């Protein structure tokens, strides 16, 4: 995740320098989008970060639910082992 953020920061800095005119050779345009190549790369990097964050959030919820299921199964087993109430 840190690599994604560092890559996005580097692209942002390069994009800024290209927009200011310091690095004019980086202002290559993507014909069908009307945007610079660096802007497209920034967009893809941000989409990658978003996808990873959502995946990790979903994985965290699943792990929490699995943990709760194990706890409930233990409680159920404990209740099943107890003598029945008349």
C-alpha positions as CSV (number, residue, x, y, z in Angstrom):
1,X,0.0,0.0,0.0
2,X,2.9,2.4,0.8
3,X,4.3,1.8,-2.7
4,X,1.0,2.8,-4.3
5,X,1.0,6.1,-2.3
6,X,4.7,6.8,-3.1
7,X,4.1,6.1,-6.8
8,X,1.0,8.4,-6.8
9,X,3.0,11.1,-5.1
10,X,5.8,10.9,-7.6
11,X,3.3,11.0,-10.5
12,X,1.6,14.0,-8.9
13,X,4.9,15.9,-8.6
14,X,5.8,15.0,-12.2
15,X,2.4,16.1,-13.4
16,X,2.7,19.4,-11.6
17,X,6.1,20.0,-13.1
18,X,4.8,19.2,-16.6
19,X,1.8,21.6,-16.1
20,X,4.1,24.4,-15.0
21,X,6.3,23.9,-18.0
22,X,9.4,22.7,-16.3
23,X,9.2,19.3,-18.0
24,X,7.5,20.0,-21.3
25,X,8.3,16.6,-22.7
26,X,6.0,15.0,-20.2
27,X,2.9,16.7,-21.6
28,X,2.1,13.8,-24.0
29,X,-1.6,13.7,-24.6
30,X,-3.7,10.5,-24.8
31,X,-5.7,11.1,-28.0
32,X,-9.1,9.5,-27.1
33,X,-9.2,10.9,-23.6
34,X,-7.9,14.4,-24.1
35,X,-5.8,14.2,-21.0
36,X,-2.0,13.9,-20.4
37,X,-0.4,10.5,-19.9
38,X,0.5,11.5,-16.4
39,X,-3.1,12.3,-15.6
40,X,-4.2,8.9,-16.8
41,X,-1.5,7.2,-14.7
42,X,-2.6,9.2,-11.6
43,X,-6.2,8.2,-12.2
44,X,-5.2,4.5,-12.6
45,X,-3.1,4.7,-9.4
46,X,-5.9,6.2,-7.4
47,X,-8.3,3.5,-8.7
48,X,-5.8,0.9,-7.6
49,X,-5.5,2.3,-4.1
50,X,-9.3,2.5,-3.8
51,X,-9.7,-1.1,-5.0
52,X,-7.1,-2.3,-2.5
53,X,-8.7,-0.3,0.4
54,X,-12.1,-1.8,-0.4
55,X,-10.7,-5.3,-0.7
56,X,-8.9,-5.0,2.7
57,X,-12.1,-3.6,4.3
58,X,-14.2,-6.5,2.9
59,X,-11.5,-9.0,4.1
60,X,-11.6,-7.4,7.6
61,X,-15.3,-7.7,7.8
62,X,-15.2,-11.4,6.7
63,X,-12.5,-12.2,9.3
64,X,-14.5,-10.5,12.0
65,X,-17.6,-12.5,11.0
66,X,-15.6,-15.8,11.0
67,X,-14.3,-15.0,14.5
68,X,-17.8,-14.3,15.7
69,X,-19.1,-17.6,14.2
70,X,-16.3,-19.6,15.9
71,X,-17.3,-17.9,19.3
72,X,-21.0,-18.7,18.7
73,X,-20.1,-22.3,17.8
74,X,-18.2,-22.7,21.0
75,X,-21.1,-21.3,23.0
76,X,-23.5,-23.6,21.2
77,X,-21.2,-26.6,22.0
78,X,-21.1,-25.6,25.6
79,X,-24.9,-25.3,25.7
80,X,-25.2,-28.7,24.0
81,X,-22.9,-30.3,26.6
82,X,-24.9,-28.9,29.5
83,X,-27.6,-31.2,31.0
84,X,-31.1,-30.3,29.8
85,X,-33.3,-28.4,32.1
86,X,-36.3,-30.4,33.2
